[in-house]
Amino acid sequence: MAFQIQNQYVDKALGQHIVHLHDEVTGAHHVLQIIVGHESCPVCGHVRVVDNAEELNPHELVRGEVANLEKAHAQSHAYARKHNIPVKQAK
């Protein structure tokens, strides 16, 4: 697994568990936002409390997100290889 947790925290203002993922090989960054407190309307700001926080498994959510990222990166690499296109490397 190339993506690793770089940082994580609960942002009470957003009502979210924020997980920063980083791949040192490619330099890719990804932010996973798990809603644990509330959702709000982007237009009016109306708040809806999330009722499933106790059911959430952050470790499983991160594993699933990393698996999807790894699959997407593998597809990009295969595409580049198939069409003989260079892949930008991390600095």
C-alpha positions in Angstrom: 0.0 0.0 0.0 1.6 3.2 -1.1 -0.9 5.7 0.4 -0.3 6.3 4.1 -2.1 8.5 6.6 0.0 11.7 6.9 -2.3 13.4 9.4 -5.8 13.1 10.8 -8.1 15.0 13.2 -11.7 15.7 14.0 -12.7 19.2 12.9 -15.6 20.1 15.1 -16.4 23.2 13.1 -17.1 21.1 10.1 -18.4 18.0 12.0 -15.9 15.8 10.1 -13.0 13.4 10.6 -10.4 14.6 8.2 -7.8 12.1 7.0 -4.8 13.4 4.9 -3.4 10.6 2.8 0.0 10.8 1.0 1.8 8.6 -1.5 5.5 9.2 -1.2 6.3 7.3 -4.4 4.1 9.5 -6.6 3.8 12.6 -4.4 0.0 12.3 -4.6 -2.2 13.7 -1.8 -5.8 12.9 -1.0 -8.1 14.2 1.7 -10.9 11.9 3.0 -13.7 13.6 4.9 -15.9 11.4 7.1 -19.0 13.2 8.3 -19.4 12.5 12.0 -21.4 15.5 13.3 -23.5 17.2 10.8 -24.1 18.1 7.2 -25.1 21.5 6.1 -26.6 23.0 3.0 -24.0 24.9 1.0 -26.5 27.6 0.1 -28.5 28.4 3.3 -26.3 26.6 5.9 -29.2 24.6 7.3 -27.8 21.9 9.5 -28.8 18.2 9.5 -27.3 16.1 12.4 -25.8 12.8 11.3 -27.3 9.9 13.2 -24.9 7.1 12.1 -21.6 8.2 13.7 -21.6 5.3 16.1 -21.8 2.8 13.2 -18.9 4.3 11.3 -15.6 2.4 11.2 -12.9 4.9 10.2 -10.3 2.2 9.8 -12.5 0.4 7.2 -13.4 3.7 5.5 -9.7 4.6 5.1 -8.9 1.1 3.9 -11.6 1.3 1.2 -10.5 4.8 0.1 -6.9 3.7 -0.1 -7.9 0.6 -2.2 -9.8 2.8 -4.6 -6.9 5.3 -4.9 -4.4 2.4 -5.5 -6.7 1.0 -8.2 -7.1 4.4 -9.9 -3.3 4.9 -9.8 -2.7 1.5 -11.2 -5.1 2.2 -14.1 -3.3 5.5 -14.8 0.0 3.7 -14.8 -1.3 1.0 -17.2 -2.7 3.6 -19.5 0.7 5.5 -19.6 2.5 2.2 -20.2 0.1 1.0 -22.9 0.4 4.3 -24.9 4.1 4.8 -24.1 3.5 8.1 -22.3 5.9 9.2 -19.6 4.7 9.4 -16.0 5.5 12.5 -14.0 7.6 11.5 -10.9 7.4 13.0 -7.5 10.1 15.5 -6.6 
